[in-house]
Amino acid sequence: MLKGHQSWLFQNRPVILSTGTVVGPDEGEGPLSEDFDIVHGDLTVGQKTWEKAEKALLEEAAQRALAKAGLTDGQIQFYVGGDLMNQIISNTFAVRTLNMPYIGIFGACSTSMEGLAIASQLIDSGAANYIMAGTCSHNCTAEKQFRYPTEYGSQKPPTAQYTVTGAGVAVLGKSGDGPVVTAATIGRIVDMGITDPFNMGAAMAPAAVDTIQTHCRELDRDPSYYDLIITGDLAAVGTSIARELFDKHSFPIDQTTYSDCGLLIFDREKQNVQAGGSGCGCSATVTYGHLLKRMAAGELKRILVVATGALLSPLSFQQGESIPCIAHAVAIESGGLYA
């Protein structure tokens, strides 16, 4: 049901039945490596191009999630997902293989929670029994499309972020054992006039703060309701700005329970990842791998995942446009056993 102007409260509490997470070698060297289903030792994943490698990551994550749920692809009513590639080709070609009814979406790096929110709404409304929501990214495909090809070896400023090579998929159902999705807040576009594609954290932070504050206001929830409020990929620069904005707005968030997926997935002291992680695969793999495992262990009971996205394109950047940003929030709570 609708709460306020931007939020949904799911009365039937869709269940996350299973997840699949697949990452590349850099993510495998990070602190969360044990929380992913598959870690590849090379960026090509046995494919001839970076784009085909990204598609392969998503296919593997989807098959792993299906196997965990004990389902076949024919039992999934809809697949909801997207990615960073032009015309979201990684998802389109992966779902061509999976052979599922397809709802393609684009929210840049916010796609993971946008997809989970839409999937949850379809389950909650009775429009489907089983849905798969997924997304992916690849460091080399994103660099080639949005900045410079990896082979170019260009230097990057400290504000730049390192696109995660990974895919994360969730299978949702009407009932079963697993964490439940209780609410979602669909973000609005926030554009602060930033034009630097090497400073995404600064561009996205205001959108994240706006969505978090809107979520708490419309659902009449104090931030302390959640054990953890985590943004998708603001990394070091954006997280610092978000904390400053919370203080400026006198928003009563406990800074010790606020974190960011882009800071968790890599070890910035040991890995050359500039400000931290980003990309569609960042919040997807951290949430569906690390965070849900913490929920299964009883360490977390209620989390709010706020995936952030910079909605630029190579064309808009070349034409001098600023970077419009968005953030989508999904509330996940413990609801039973999860494996």
N, C-alpha and C positions, 0 to 999 in steps of 0.2 A: 504494500500500500504506500501511497505517496505521503511523505512527511515534509512539510514546508514546500519549497520550490524545487529543490535539487536532490532530495534524498528518498530512498526506498527502504522500507522496513519489511523484511521478508517474514511473513507470518508462518509459512510452512517450513522455514529453515532448511534450505537445500543442503545436502550433505556432500562434502568432498570425499568421494569414495576411494580415490587413489590419485597418485601423481607420478610423473616421470620427469627426471632431470638429467640432462646430458651436457657436459661442458668440455672445453678444450684444455690444452696443456697449461696455460697460465693460471686458469682457475683451479686446475688440479694441484698447482703449487701453492695455492693460497690457504688460508686458515680454515676454510669450510670444505676442503676436499673430501672428507669422509662422509659428508652429507649428500653427495650427489650419486645418482645411480650408476652413471657411466662417465669415466674420465678418459678422453682421448689423448694420446701422446703426441699427436701432430695436428696442425691446423687444417690439413687437407682432408682428413677423415677418409682417406682412400679415394677421393674424388679428383676430377681433372680441373675443376675451377673452385674458387672460393664460394661462389653462389650455390653450386651443387653441394658443396660441403655443408653450407648452412641448411639447405633443404634436408640433407641426410640427418643432421642433428635433430631436427624436428620430427622426422619420421621415427627415429629411434626412441625419442621421448614419448611419442604417442603410443608406440607398440609396447613400451615398458608400462605405461599407465594402464593400457587395456589389459595386459597380462595380470597386473596387480589386482585389478577390479574383477577379474574373471569374466570379462565381457569380450565380445567380438566386435569388429567395426560395424557389422550390420545391425547391432543393437543400439548404436548411437544415433539419435534423431538429428542432431545438428552439431557441426563443428563451428566454433566462433573463434576467430583469430586474425592476426595480421603481423606485420614486421616493418622494418625500415626500408626495404628495397622498393624501387619504383614498381608501382602496381602490385605491391605486396606479393611478389612472385614466390618467395620462399614458402609461404603458407599455401598459396594457390597450387603450386606444383606438388607440395607434400600431400595436400588433401586430395589431389588427383589420384595419388597412389592409395591413399586411405579409403577413397570412395565413400565419403560421407556427405550428406547435404551440408552446404557450406555458406556461412555468413562471414564475409570478409570485412574486416574493420581496419582503420588506421588511426592510431593515437600516438604514433612515435613510441617513445619509451614508456608511455602510460598504457600501452596496449594490454599488458598482462592483467591489470585490474579492470580496465574497460571491458575486456572479454569476460572476466570472471563475473562482473556485475551483470552484464547482459545475459550470460548463461544462467545465473542465479534467478534473474527475473523470469526467464522462460520456464525454469523448473517450478518456481514458486506459483506461477500463474496456471500451471497445468498444461502448458504448451508442449512439454516434452517429458519423457521419463528419464532419459540419459542424455547428457550433453558433454562434449569435450571442449575445453577452452585452452588455447595454447598460443605461444609466441616464441620468437627466436631472434638471435642476432649473431653476427660474426665480425670479429675485429677487422679483418681485411676487406670484407665487402662494404662495411660502413665507411672505413677510411677512404676506399676508392671512390665511393659515391659522393660523400659529403666533404672530404678534405683532399688528401693526396694519397696516391697508391702507396702501399707499404714499401714497394721496391724503391720508391723515390728517396726514402730515408730522411724526410724533412724533420727538422727540430720542432718541438712543441713547447708552448709556454707552460708554466706550472699550473695555470688554471684549466688546462685541457684535461679531458677525461679519457679513459681507456675502455673502448667498447668491449663488452663481455662477449666471448664466444661461447654460446650455450643456448639451450632450448628448455623450456619448462611447460608442462602440460598437466591439466587437472581434469579428472572425470567426475562429473556431478550427477547425483541422483536424488530421487524424492525421499528415499529412506535408506538406512544402513548405518554401519559403524564408521565414524569419522568425524572430523571437525565440521561445524556447520557455518554457513554464511548467514549472518543475521541482518545485515544492513549494508547499504552502499550510498555514496554521495557522488553524483556525476558533476565533474568540475566545469567551470566556465573559463573562457579564454582570458588570460591575463598577459598583457604585453607592456613591459616597462621600457621599451625603446632600445633594448640591447641588440646590437647587430653582430657581435663577435661570436662566430661559431666555435671558437676555442674557449668560450666561457659559458657553457651551458648551465652550470650550477647556479650562477648569478641570475641567468634568465628565468630558470624554472622555480627558484625558491619562493617568490611571491605567490605563484599559483598554488604551490603545496600548502603554504600557510593559509591562503584563502579557503581552500577546500577543507582543511582540518578544522578551522574555526567554524565554517558553515556546517560541517557534519555535527559537531558538538552542539551548536546552537539549534539546529533543526530537529535533532533527536533528543534534545534536552539532556545531554550527557556531559558530565564533567570529564576532562581528559583522564582523570585518575580512574575512570571506569575501565580503562585498558591497562594491561600489564606492560604493553609495548605499543608505541606509535612509531611507525617506521616509514620513511619516505623511500622512493624508488632508487633514484640515482642522482642525488644532488652532490654527492661526494664532499670533499673537504670544504671547498669554497661555498657551495650552495647550502650545506648544513650550517656553516657558521652564520650565513646571512639569515637563514630561517630562524635560528636561535635569537638573533638580534631582533628580528621582526616580532617574534613571540613576546619578547621583553617590551618592545616598543608599544605593542597593542595590549599590554598587561594581560596576556592570555595565560591562564593558570596551568601551564603544562610543566610537569616535573621533568626537568632537563635530563635527569638520569634515566628516564624511561623513553626518551626520544632517541632514535638512531636512524641510520641510513644504509640501505643495501649496498650502495656504492662504496661505503667505507668498510663493510664487513667482508666482502668477497675477496679482496686482495690484501696483502700485507704491504702497505705503502713504504715501510722502512726497508724492506728487502726486495720489492719488485718495482720495476720501472713503469709505474702506471700513472704518473703525474698526480692529479688530484684524487684519483680513485676510479671506480667503475661506473659504467653507463650502458646504454643499449637495452633493447627490449628483453634480452635474456638476463639482465641483471636482477631486476625485481622478481622475475619469474622463477629463476633457479634458486635464489635466496629464500623466497617465500615457500615454494613447493618442496624445496629440499631442507634447508637449515631450519626455518621457522616452524614448519609443521612437525619436524622431528622434535623440536623443543616442546611443542604442544603435546605430542605423544608421550614425552617423558614427564609431563606434568609441571614443567618449568614455566610454561605460559598457559593461561586459560583464555585470555581475551586479547586479541591484537587488532590493530587498525593499520592496514597496509595502504599506503598512499603513493601510487605509481605516478611519476612525473614525465611529461613529454614536451619536447620542443618541436613545434609543428612547422619547421622550415623545410625548404627543399633547395637543392643546388641552384635552381633557377631563381627562387626568391632572394637567395643570398647574393647572387650575381647582379640582381637588379636593385640592390641596396635596401631591401625590405628589412624591418626589424623582425625579431623572433617571437611569434605568438606562442604562449605556453599553456599547458593544461595539467591538471592532476585529478585523478579519480581515486576515491577511497573505498575500501571494502573492509567490513568488520567480520572477523572470523573468530569463532568461539569453540571451545572444547565441547564435543558432543558424543563422545564414545571412543571406542578403540580405533587406533590408526596404525597401519603397518606399512 
